[in-house]
Amino acid sequence: MSRSKQMWRELGHAARDAAKEGALESARAAYFSVYDRGFDKAAQTCLGVLSDATEELLARMKSGNLSKQEQALYARLTELTAEMDERLRNAYQEDPTRDALPQPSGAHTDQPTRLL
């Protein structure tokens, strides 16, 4: 094969590889976008349930109609809300899905693939 044909062939392979990596990066971005939206919605739902229960008890506490047992429940719900919030933030930062899609050949696997 002539030098010219070999160079054109190599350029064609390089262009194909670049297009393939671009498509993978695009798929990865779409995947993380869906993951982020789903995670945020689930986190808001979890915290919303606890927040609703806490707010109801807080309103009753302000009016002076909260028994000792309900005060203890309010304190526990407040603790659970803080713990849930911390765990959700940690789970989001761990990003367990990072390896779900192949990384481009030039990607550094020790660096995050998206912004938080």
N, CA, C and O atoms as a GROMACS GRO file, in nm:
protein
  464
    1MET      N    1   0.085  -0.116   0.000
    1MET     CA    2   0.000   0.000   0.000
    1MET      C    3   0.090   0.123   0.000
    1MET      O    4   0.192   0.127   0.069
    2SER      N    5   0.053   0.221  -0.076
    2SER     CA    6   0.136   0.341  -0.085
    2SER      C    7   0.127   0.422   0.043
    2SER      O    8   0.033   0.409   0.121
    3ARG      N    9   0.226   0.503   0.063
    3ARG     CA   10   0.233   0.588   0.183
    3ARG      C   11   0.111   0.679   0.193
    3ARG      O   12   0.058   0.700   0.302
    4SER      N   13   0.067   0.732   0.082
    4SER     CA   14  -0.049   0.821   0.077
    4SER      C   15  -0.177   0.749   0.120
    4SER      O   16  -0.254   0.801   0.200
    5LYS      N   17  -0.197   0.629   0.065
    5LYS     CA   18  -0.316   0.551   0.102
    5LYS      C   19  -0.314   0.515   0.250
    5LYS      O   20  -0.417   0.519   0.318
    6GLN      N   21  -0.198   0.480   0.300
    6GLN     CA   22  -0.185   0.443   0.442
    6GLN      C   23  -0.217   0.564   0.530
    6GLN      O   24  -0.282   0.549   0.633
    7MET      N   25  -0.170   0.682   0.491
    7MET     CA   26  -0.198   0.802   0.569
    7MET      C   27  -0.347   0.833   0.569
    7MET      O   28  -0.403   0.868   0.673
    8TRP      N   29  -0.413   0.821   0.452
    8TRP     CA   30  -0.557   0.845   0.445
    8TRP      C   31  -0.634   0.743   0.528
    8TRP      O   32  -0.733   0.776   0.593
    9ARG      N   33  -0.588   0.621   0.526
    9ARG     CA   34  -0.653   0.516   0.605
    9ARG      C   35  -0.642   0.547   0.755
    9ARG      O   36  -0.739   0.534   0.829
   10GLU      N   37  -0.524   0.588   0.798
   10GLU     CA   38  -0.503   0.623   0.939
   10GLU      C   39  -0.586   0.743   0.979
   10GLU      O   40  -0.641   0.747   1.089
   11LEU      N   41  -0.596   0.841   0.890
   11LEU     CA   42  -0.682   0.957   0.918
   11LEU      C   43  -0.828   0.915   0.930
   11LEU      O   44  -0.900   0.964   1.017
   12GLY      N   45  -0.870   0.825   0.845
   12GLY     CA   46  -1.007   0.773   0.853
   12GLY      C   47  -1.034   0.702   0.984
   12GLY      O   48  -1.139   0.721   1.046
   13HIS      N   49  -0.939   0.620   1.029
   13HIS     CA   50  -0.953   0.551   1.157
   13HIS      C   51  -0.958   0.652   1.273
   13HIS      O   52  -1.037   0.637   1.366
   14ALA      N   53  -0.873   0.753   1.266
   14ALA     CA   54  -0.871   0.855   1.371
   14ALA      C   55  -1.004   0.930   1.378
   14ALA      O   56  -1.056   0.956   1.486
   15ALA      N   57  -1.058   0.964   1.261
   15ALA     CA   58  -1.187   1.034   1.256
   15ALA      C   59  -1.298   0.946   1.311
   15ALA      O   60  -1.384   0.993   1.385
   16ARG      N   61  -1.296   0.818   1.275
   16ARG     CA   62  -1.398   0.725   1.324
   16ARG      C   63  -1.389   0.711   1.476
   16ARG      O   64  -1.491   0.712   1.545
   17ASP      N   65  -1.265   0.698   1.528
   17ASP     CA   66  -1.246   0.685   1.673
   17ASP      C   67  -1.292   0.811   1.746
   17ASP      O   68  -1.353   0.802   1.853
   18ALA      N   69  -1.263   0.928   1.689
   18ALA     CA   70  -1.306   1.054   1.751
   18ALA      C   71  -1.458   1.063   1.754
   18ALA      O   72  -1.515   1.106   1.854
   19ALA      N   73  -1.523   1.022   1.646
   19ALA     CA   74  -1.670   1.025   1.642
   19ALA      C   75  -1.729   0.927   1.743
   19ALA      O   76  -1.828   0.957   1.809
   20LYS      N   77  -1.666   0.811   1.756
   20LYS     CA   78  -1.713   0.711   1.852
   20LYS      C   79  -1.701   0.764   1.995
   20LYS      O   80  -1.794   0.749   2.074
   21GLU      N   81  -1.587   0.825   2.027
   21GLU     CA   82  -1.569   0.880   2.161
   21GLU      C   83  -1.666   0.994   2.188
   21GLU      O   84  -1.716   1.009   2.299
   22GLY      N   85  -1.692   1.076   2.085
   22GLY     CA   86  -1.789   1.184   2.099
   22GLY      C   87  -1.929   1.131   2.128
   22GLY      O   88  -2.001   1.186   2.211
   23ALA      N   89  -1.966   1.025   2.060
   23ALA     CA   90  -2.097   0.964   2.083
   23ALA      C   91  -2.106   0.905   2.224
   23ALA      O   92  -2.208   0.917   2.290
   24LEU      N   93  -1.998   0.840   2.268
   24LEU     CA   94  -1.997   0.786   2.405
   24LEU      C   95  -2.007   0.896   2.508
   24LEU      O   96  -2.079   0.882   2.608
   25GLU      N   97  -1.938   1.006   2.487
   25GLU     CA   98  -1.943   1.118   2.581
   25GLU      C   99  -2.083   1.178   2.585
   25GLU      O  100  -2.132   1.215   2.692
   26SER      N  101  -2.147   1.188   2.471
   26SER     CA  102  -2.283   1.238   2.464
   26SER      C  103  -2.380   1.145   2.538
   26SER      O  104  -2.467   1.192   2.611
   27ALA      N  105  -2.364   1.015   2.518
   27ALA     CA  106  -2.449   0.918   2.589
   27ALA      C  107  -2.424   0.925   2.738
   27ALA      O  108  -2.518   0.918   2.818
   28ARG      N  109  -2.300   0.940   2.778
   28ARG     CA  110  -2.264   0.950   2.920
   28ARG      C  111  -2.328   1.074   2.983
   28ARG      O  112  -2.381   1.067   3.093
   29ALA      N  113  -2.323   1.187   2.913
   29ALA     CA  114  -2.382   1.311   2.963
   29ALA      C  115  -2.533   1.296   2.980
   29ALA      O  116  -2.589   1.340   3.080
   30ALA      N  117  -2.599   1.233   2.883
   30ALA     CA  118  -2.743   1.211   2.893
   30ALA      C  119  -2.775   1.118   3.009
   30ALA      O  120  -2.872   1.140   3.082
   31TYR      N  121  -2.695   1.014   3.026
   31TYR     CA  122  -2.715   0.917   3.136
   31TYR      C  123  -2.704   0.987   3.270
   31TYR      O  124  -2.789   0.968   3.357
   32PHE      N  125  -2.600   1.068   3.288
   32PHE     CA  126  -2.582   1.138   3.416
   32PHE      C  127  -2.690   1.241   3.440
   32PHE      O  128  -2.728   1.265   3.555
   33SER      N  129  -2.740   1.302   3.335
   33SER     CA  130  -2.849   1.398   3.349
   33SER      C  131  -2.974   1.330   3.403
   33SER      O  132  -3.040   1.380   3.494
   34VAL      N  133  -3.006   1.215   3.347
   34VAL     CA  134  -3.123   1.138   3.394
   34VAL      C  135  -3.099   1.089   3.537
   34VAL      O  136  -3.189   1.096   3.621
   35TYR      N  137  -2.979   1.040   3.564
   35TYR     CA  138  -2.943   0.994   3.699
   35TYR      C  139  -2.958   1.108   3.799
   35TYR      O  140  -3.017   1.089   3.906
   36ASP      N  141  -2.906   1.225   3.766
   36ASP     CA  142  -2.914   1.339   3.857
   36ASP      C  143  -3.059   1.378   3.886
   36ASP      O  144  -3.095   1.402   4.002
   37ARG      N  145  -3.140   1.385   3.782
   37ARG     CA  146  -3.282   1.423   3.802
   37ARG      C  147  -3.354   1.320   3.890
   37ARG      O  148  -3.430   1.357   3.979
   38GLY      N  149  -3.330   1.192   3.864
   38GLY     CA  150  -3.394   1.088   3.944
   38GLY      C  151  -3.347   1.090   4.088
   38GLY      O  152  -3.427   1.076   4.180
   39PHE      N  153  -3.217   1.107   4.108
   39PHE     CA  154  -3.163   1.111   4.243
   39PHE      C  155  -3.221   1.230   4.319
   39PHE      O  156  -3.263   1.216   4.434
   40ASP      N  157  -3.222   1.347   4.256
   40ASP     CA  158  -3.275   1.467   4.321
   40ASP      C  159  -3.422   1.449   4.359
   40ASP      O  160  -3.463   1.487   4.468
   41LYS      N  161  -3.500   1.391   4.268
   41LYS     CA  162  -3.643   1.371   4.296
   41LYS      C  163  -3.662   1.274   4.413
   41LYS      O  164  -3.746   1.298   4.500
   42ALA      N  165  -3.587   1.166   4.415
   42ALA     CA  166  -3.597   1.070   4.525
   42ALA      C  167  -3.553   1.132   4.657
   42ALA      O  168  -3.616   1.110   4.760
   43ALA      N  169  -3.445   1.210   4.654
   43ALA     CA  170  -3.396   1.275   4.776
   43ALA      C  171  -3.499   1.374   4.828
   43ALA      O  172  -3.525   1.379   4.948
   44GLN      N  173  -3.558   1.452   4.740
   44GLN     CA  174  -3.660   1.549   4.781
   44GLN      C  175  -3.781   1.479   4.839
   44GLN      O  176  -3.841   1.527   4.935
   45THR      N  177  -3.818   1.366   4.782
   45THR     CA  178  -3.932   1.290   4.834
   45THR      C  179  -3.904   1.240   4.975
   45THR      O  180  -3.988   1.254   5.064
   46CYS      N  181  -3.787   1.181   4.996
   46CYS     CA  182  -3.749   1.129   5.128
   46CYS      C  183  -3.748   1.240   5.232
   46CYS      O  184  -3.807   1.227   5.339
   47LEU      N  185  -3.680   1.348   5.200
   47LEU     CA  186  -3.671   1.459   5.295
   47LEU      C  187  -3.806   1.528   5.314
   47LEU      O  188  -3.835   1.580   5.422
   48GLY      N  189  -3.888   1.530   5.208
   48GLY     CA  190  -4.020   1.592   5.218
   48GLY      C  191  -4.112   1.520   5.314
   48GLY      O  192  -4.188   1.583   5.387
   49VAL      N  193  -4.107   1.388   5.314
   49VAL     CA  194  -4.190   1.309   5.407
   49VAL      C  195  -4.153   1.343   5.551
   49VAL      O  196  -4.240   1.367   5.635
   50LEU      N  197  -4.023   1.343   5.579
   50LEU     CA  198  -3.978   1.376   5.714
   50LEU      C  199  -4.008   1.521   5.750
   50LEU      O  200  -4.048   1.550   5.863
   51SER      N  201  -3.990   1.609   5.655
   51SER     CA  202  -4.016   1.751   5.679
   51SER      C  203  -4.163   1.778   5.708
   51SER      O  204  -4.196   1.857   5.797
   52ASP      N  205  -4.251   1.713   5.634
   52ASP     CA  206  -4.395   1.731   5.657
   52ASP      C  207  -4.433   1.689   5.798
   52ASP      O  208  -4.507   1.759   5.867
   53ALA      N  209  -4.383   1.575   5.842
   53ALA     CA  210  -4.414   1.526   5.976
   53ALA      C  211  -4.356   1.620   6.083
   53ALA      O  212  -4.421   1.647   6.183
   54THR      N  213  -4.235   1.668   6.060
   54THR     CA  214  -4.171   1.757   6.156
   54THR      C  215  -4.244   1.890   6.164
   54THR      O  216  -4.267   1.942   6.273
   55GLU      N  217  -4.282   1.946   6.050
   55GLU     CA  218  -4.352   2.074   6.047
   55GLU      C  219  -4.487   2.067   6.118
   55GLU      O  220  -4.527   2.162   6.185
   56GLU      N  221  -4.555   1.956   6.102
   56GLU     CA  222  -4.685   1.938   6.169
   56GLU      C  223  -4.666   1.940   6.321
   56GLU      O  224  -4.741   2.006   6.393
   57LEU      N  225  -4.566   1.867   6.367
   57LEU     CA  226  -4.539   1.866   6.512
   57LEU      C  227  -4.490   2.001   6.561
   57LEU      O  228  -4.524   2.042   6.672
   58LEU      N  229  -4.410   2.071   6.481
   58LEU     CA  230  -4.360   2.203   6.519
   58LEU      C  231  -4.475   2.303   6.533
   58LEU      O  232  -4.477   2.384   6.626
   59ALA      N  233  -4.570   2.297   6.441
   59ALA     CA  234  -4.687   2.386   6.449
   59ALA      C  235  -4.766   2.359   6.576
   59ALA      O  236  -4.812   2.452   6.642
   60ARG      N  237  -4.780   2.234   6.610
   60ARG     CA  238  -4.852   2.200   6.733
   60ARG      C  239  -4.772   2.240   6.856
   60ARG      O  240  -4.830   2.278   6.958
   61MET      N  241  -4.640   2.232   6.847
   61MET     CA  242  -4.554   2.270   6.960
   61MET      C  243  -4.566   2.420   6.986
   61MET      O  244  -4.569   2.462   7.101
   62LYS      N  245  -4.573   2.500   6.881
   62LYS     CA  246  -4.585   2.646   6.894
   62LYS      C  247  -4.715   2.685   6.961
   62LYS      O  248  -4.721   2.787   7.030
   63SER      N  249  -4.819   2.607   6.941
   63SER     CA  250  -4.948   2.636   7.004
   63SER      C  251  -4.956   2.579   7.144
   63SER      O  252  -5.056   2.600   7.214
   64GLY      N  253  -4.853   2.506   7.186
   64GLY     CA  254  -4.848   2.453   7.321
   64GLY      C  255  -4.924   2.322   7.339
   64GLY      O  256  -4.949   2.282   7.453
   65ASN      N  257  -4.961   2.255   7.233
   65ASN     CA  258  -5.040   2.133   7.240
   65ASN      C  259  -4.959   2.009   7.206
   65ASN      O  260  -5.009   1.922   7.134
   66LEU      N  261  -4.836   1.997   7.254
   66LEU     CA  262  -4.753   1.883   7.221
   66LEU      C  263  -4.717   1.808   7.349
   66LEU      O  264  -4.657   1.863   7.441
   67SER      N  265  -4.755   1.681   7.352
   67SER     CA  266  -4.725   1.598   7.469
   67SER      C  267  -4.576   1.568   7.475
   67SER      O  268  -4.503   1.592   7.379
   68LYS      N  269  -4.531   1.515   7.588
   68LYS     CA  270  -4.388   1.479   7.603
   68LYS      C  271  -4.350   1.373   7.499
   68LYS      O  272  -4.241   1.378   7.442
   69GLN      N  273  -4.439   1.278   7.475
   69GLN     CA  274  -4.412   1.175   7.376
   69GLN      C  275  -4.398   1.236   7.237
   69GLN      O  276  -4.310   1.196   7.161
   70GLU      N  277  -4.483   1.331   7.203
   70GLU     CA  278  -4.475   1.397   7.073
   70GLU      C  279  -4.351   1.485   7.063
   70GLU      O  280  -4.294   1.501   6.955
   71GLN      N  281  -4.308   1.543   7.175
   71GLN     CA  282  -4.184   1.621   7.176
   71GLN      C  283  -4.065   1.530   7.146
   71GLN      O  284  -3.975   1.568   7.071
   72ALA      N  285  -4.065   1.413   7.204
   72ALA     CA  286  -3.959   1.316   7.178
   72ALA      C  287  -3.963   1.273   7.031
   72ALA      O  288  -3.858   1.256   6.968
   73LEU      N  289  -4.083   1.254   6.976
   73LEU     CA  290  -4.097   1.219   6.835
   73LEU      C  291  -4.043   1.331   6.747
   73LEU      O  292  -3.975   1.305   6.648
   74TYR      N  293  -4.075   1.455   6.783
   74TYR     CA  294  -4.025   1.570   6.706
   74TYR      C  295  -3.872   1.572   6.706
   74TYR      O  296  -3.809   1.593   6.602
   75ALA      N  297  -3.813   1.550   6.823
   75ALA     CA  298  -3.666   1.549   6.832
   75ALA      C  299  -3.608   1.438   6.745
   75ALA      O  300  -3.508   1.460   6.676
   76ARG      N  301  -3.668   1.322   6.749
   76ARG     CA  302  -3.617   1.209   6.670
   76ARG      C  303  -3.633   1.235   6.520
   76ARG      O  304  -3.543   1.204   6.442
   77LEU      N  305  -3.745   1.291   6.480
   77LEU     CA  306  -3.766   1.323   6.339
   77LEU      C  307  -3.664   1.426   6.290
   77LEU      O  308  -3.616   1.418   6.176
   78THR      N  309  -3.632   1.522   6.375
   78THR     CA  310  -3.531   1.622   6.340
   78THR      C  311  -3.394   1.555   6.321
   78THR      O  312  -3.322   1.588   6.226
   79GLU      N  313  -3.360   1.462   6.410
   79GLU     CA  314  -3.235   1.388   6.397
   79GLU      C  315  -3.234   1.304   6.269
   79GLU      O  316  -3.134   1.301   6.196
   80LEU      N  317  -3.344   1.237   6.242
   80LEU     CA  318  -3.353   1.154   6.122
   80LEU      C  319  -3.342   1.237   5.994
   80LEU      O  320  -3.281   1.194   5.896
   81THR      N  321  -3.402   1.356   5.995
   81THR     CA  322  -3.394   1.444   5.879
   81THR      C  323  -3.250   1.484   5.852
   81THR      O  324  -3.204   1.481   5.737
   82ALA      N  325  -3.177   1.521   5.957
   82ALA     CA  326  -3.036   1.559   5.941
   82ALA      C  327  -2.953   1.439   5.894
   82ALA      O  328  -2.867   1.454   5.806
   83GLU      N  329  -2.978   1.322   5.950
   83GLU     CA  330  -2.904   1.202   5.910
   83GLU      C  331  -2.935   1.164   5.765
   83GLU      O  332  -2.845   1.129   5.689
   84MET      N  333  -3.062   1.170   5.729
   84MET     CA  334  -3.103   1.139   5.592
   84MET      C  335  -3.038   1.235   5.494
   84MET      O  336  -2.988   1.193   5.389
   85ASP      N  337  -3.037   1.364   5.527
   85ASP     CA  338  -2.977   1.464   5.441
   85ASP      C  339  -2.827   1.436   5.421
   85ASP      O  340  -2.777   1.442   5.309
   86GLU      N  341  -2.758   1.404   5.529
   86GLU     CA  342  -2.615   1.374   5.521
   86GLU      C  343  -2.589   1.249   5.436
   86GLU      O  344  -2.500   1.249   5.351
   87ARG      N  345  -2.666   1.145   5.458
   87ARG     CA  346  -2.646   1.022   5.381
   87ARG      C  347  -2.676   1.041   5.233
   87ARG      O  348  -2.607   0.987   5.148
   88LEU      N  349  -2.779   1.119   5.203
   88LEU     CA  350  -2.811   1.146   5.063
   88LEU      C  351  -2.700   1.226   4.996
   88LEU      O  352  -2.664   1.199   4.881
   89ARG      N  353  -2.647   1.324   5.066
   89ARG     CA  354  -2.536   1.403   5.010
   89ARG      C  355  -2.414   1.315   4.986
   89ARG      O  356  -2.348   1.327   4.882
   90ASN      N  357  -2.384   1.226   5.082
   90ASN     CA  358  -2.269   1.136   5.065
   90ASN      C  359  -2.292   1.038   4.951
   90ASN      O  360  -2.199   1.011   4.874
   91ALA      N  361  -2.412   0.986   4.939
   91ALA     CA  362  -2.443   0.892   4.831
   91ALA      C  363  -2.430   0.960   4.696
   91ALA      O  364  -2.381   0.900   4.600
   92TYR      N  365  -2.472   1.084   4.687
   92TYR     CA  366  -2.462   1.158   4.561
   92TYR      C  367  -2.317   1.184   4.525
   92TYR      O  368  -2.278   1.174   4.409
   93GLN      N  369  -2.236   1.217   4.624
   93GLN     CA  370  -2.095   1.246   4.599
   93GLN      C  371  -2.017   1.121   4.562
   93GLN      O  372  -1.921   1.128   4.485
   94GLU      N  373  -2.057   1.005   4.614
   94GLU     CA  374  -1.989   0.880   4.581
   94GLU      C  375  -2.010   0.843   4.435
   94GLU      O  376  -1.924   0.779   4.374
   95ASP      N  377  -2.125   0.881   4.379
   95ASP     CA  378  -2.157   0.857   4.238
   95ASP      C  379  -2.130   0.712   4.197
   95ASP      O  380  -2.038   0.685   4.121
   96PRO      N  381  -2.212   0.619   4.248
   96PRO     CA  382  -2.190   0.478   4.219
   96PRO      C  383  -2.205   0.441   4.072
   96PRO      O  384  -2.166   0.332   4.032
   97THR      N  385  -2.259   0.529   3.991
   97THR     CA  386  -2.283   0.497   3.851
   97THR      C  387  -2.168   0.538   3.760
   97THR      O  388  -2.177   0.520   3.639
   98ARG      N  389  -2.061   0.593   3.816
   98ARG     CA  390  -1.953   0.647   3.734
   98ARG      C  391  -1.896   0.543   3.637
   98ARG      O  392  -1.856   0.578   3.526
   99ASP      N  393  -1.893   0.418   3.677
   99ASP     CA  394  -1.836   0.315   3.592
   99ASP      C  395  -1.942   0.244   3.508
   99ASP      O  396  -1.912   0.143   3.444
  100ALA      N  397  -2.064   0.295   3.507
  100ALA     CA  398  -2.171   0.229   3.433
  100ALA      C  399  -2.149   0.236   3.282
  100ALA      O  400  -2.190   0.146   3.210
  101LEU      N  401  -2.085   0.341   3.236
  101LEU     CA  402  -2.058   0.355   3.094
  101LEU      C  403  -1.907   0.357   3.073
  101LEU      O  404  -1.834   0.404   3.160
  102PRO      N  405  -1.860   0.308   2.961
  102PRO     CA  406  -1.715   0.310   2.936
  102PRO      C  407  -1.663   0.452   2.927
  102PRO      O  408  -1.730   0.540   2.875
  103GLN      N  409  -1.543   0.474   2.979
  103GLN     CA  410  -1.478   0.604   2.972
  103GLN      C  411  -1.408   0.618   2.837
  103GLN      O  412  -1.362   0.518   2.782
  104PRO      N  413  -1.401   0.741   2.783
  104PRO     CA  414  -1.324   0.761   2.660
  104PRO      C  415  -1.179   0.722   2.685
  104PRO      O  416  -1.131   0.727   2.798
  105SER      N  417  -1.109   0.684   2.580
  105SER     CA  418  -0.972   0.635   2.596
  105SER      C  419  -0.880   0.739   2.658
  105SER      O  420  -0.782   0.702   2.723
  106GLY      N  421  -0.909   0.868   2.641
  106GLY     CA  422  -0.824   0.972   2.697
  106GLY      C  423  -0.868   1.019   2.834
  106GLY      O  424  -0.806   1.109   2.890
  107ALA      N  425  -0.974   0.961   2.892
  107ALA     CA  426  -1.027   1.007   3.019
  107ALA      C  427  -0.941   0.960   3.136
  107ALA      O  428  -0.880   0.854   3.132
  108HIS      N  429  -0.938   1.043   3.238
  108HIS     CA  430  -0.869   1.008   3.361
  108HIS      C  431  -0.973   0.952   3.458
  108HIS      O  432  -1.064   1.025   3.497
  109THR      N  433  -0.963   0.828   3.496
  109THR     CA  434  -1.066   0.764   3.578
  109THR      C  435  -1.065   0.812   3.722
  109THR      O  436  -1.162   0.790   3.794
  110ASP      N  437  -0.956   0.879   3.766
  110ASP     CA  438  -0.954   0.926   3.904
  110ASP      C  439  -1.017   1.064   3.917
  110ASP      O  440  -1.028   1.116   4.029
  111GLN      N  441  -1.058   1.125   3.806
  111GLN     CA  442  -1.120   1.255   3.812
  111GLN      C  443  -1.270   1.240   3.795
  111GLN      O  444  -1.315   1.148   3.726
  112PRO      N  445  -1.349   1.330   3.857
  112PRO     CA  446  -1.495   1.320   3.842
  112PRO      C  447  -1.537   1.342   3.697
  112PRO      O  448  -1.472   1.416   3.623
  113THR      N  449  -1.644   1.277   3.659
  113THR     CA  450  -1.692   1.288   3.522
  113THR      C  451  -1.802   1.392   3.508
  113THR      O  452  -1.848   1.418   3.397
  114ARG      N  453  -1.844   1.453   3.618
  114ARG     CA  454  -1.947   1.556   3.612
  114ARG      C  455  -1.932   1.649   3.730
  114ARG      O  456  -1.867   1.616   3.828
  115LEU      N  457  -1.994   1.765   3.719
  115LEU     CA  458  -1.991   1.861   3.828
  115LEU      C  459  -2.105   1.832   3.924
  115LEU      O  460  -2.212   1.789   3.883
  116LEU      N  461  -2.081   1.856   4.050
  116LEU     CA  462  -2.187   1.837   4.150
  116LEU      C  463  -2.264   1.964   4.170
  116LEU      O  464  -2.357   1.968   4.250
   0.00000   0.00000   0.00000
